[in-house]
Amino acid sequence: MAGMGDDDRGAGAAGPAATTILSSRPRTAVLGAGHTGPVLARVALAAGYPVSIAASGDPAKIALITDVLAPGAQARWAADAVADAGIVVLAIPLHRFPDLDPALLAGKLVVDTMNYWPPVDGVQAMFDDPAYGSSEIVQRRLARSTVVKTLNHIGYHELEDDRRPAGAPDRRALGVAGDDPAAVRAVADLIDRVGYDAVRLDSLRAGRLLQPGSPVFGVPLGRTEFTRALARTHHTDRGSS
């Protein structure tokens, strides 16, 4: 299947949000201090990334949470956290996304970890369009940002425990989907350093293969099994279209 391979390296022209972050561990801003945000902050810190974490208000309100659950991360105002970040991770509840000001993330590489899952979260009008994947809708709203989808198909409670070093036989794979090859490559590098094999998908639209209901959602699979499962789903979808 085009866009999925065994190698997470690839050539491609860098988009404006990704050109300056490919050769280092860029500062990462995690937006969201609920269940998922602190775990994401911890694993990114362990992988050598400087991390800021922000919620919707005064950072003093999450300072203790940050110190206890993500020691080493900086609790900051959202605008300050985003301003000097090379990667911004959206780890907020989906129903809060419509309240997020797109201008805050303009020019940034944004990692979308959110899911639209009506049986769990109820119907969300902004996302209730079967013609688009949820991250495509996020990208349409964040028109001045570069959105990459990943980390949505692994539970926050598994993210830390399932990490493995490169080459480990039981290393789990995670998909990384986006339209900008350089942005996808930068996020795939983050995923690899955190402790997972990154399987790159060549479009944000293909990120629908990572959503709830897909054969890889919430299922621990190695790279080969993960890629095969995506390929089977892709061919099934094409055959029914």
Secondary structure as GFF3:
##gff-version 3
##sequence-region A 1 241
A	DSSP	beta_strand	28	31	.	.	.	ID=ss1
A	DSSP	alpha_helix	36	46	.	.	.	ID=ss2
A	DSSP	beta_strand	51	54	.	.	.	ID=ss3
A	DSSP	three_ten_helix	59	61	.	.	.	ID=ss4
A	DSSP	alpha_helix	63	69	.	.	.	ID=ss5
A	DSSP	beta_strand	74	75	.	.	.	ID=ss6
A	DSSP	alpha_helix	78	83	.	.	.	ID=ss7
A	DSSP	beta_strand	87	90	.	.	.	ID=ss8
A	DSSP	three_ten_helix	94	99	.	.	.	ID=ss9
A	DSSP	three_ten_helix	102	105	.	.	.	ID=ss10
A	DSSP	beta_strand	109	112	.	.	.	ID=ss11
A	DSSP	alpha_helix	118	121	.	.	.	ID=ss12
A	DSSP	three_ten_helix	125	127	.	.	.	ID=ss13
A	DSSP	alpha_helix	134	141	.	.	.	ID=ss14
A	DSSP	beta_strand	146	149	.	.	.	ID=ss15
A	DSSP	alpha_helix	156	159	.	.	.	ID=ss16
A	DSSP	beta_strand	173	178	.	.	.	ID=ss17
A	DSSP	alpha_helix	181	194	.	.	.	ID=ss18
A	DSSP	beta_strand	197	201	.	.	.	ID=ss19
A	DSSP	three_ten_helix	205	210	.	.	.	ID=ss20
A	DSSP	alpha_helix	223	240	.	.	.	ID=ss21
###
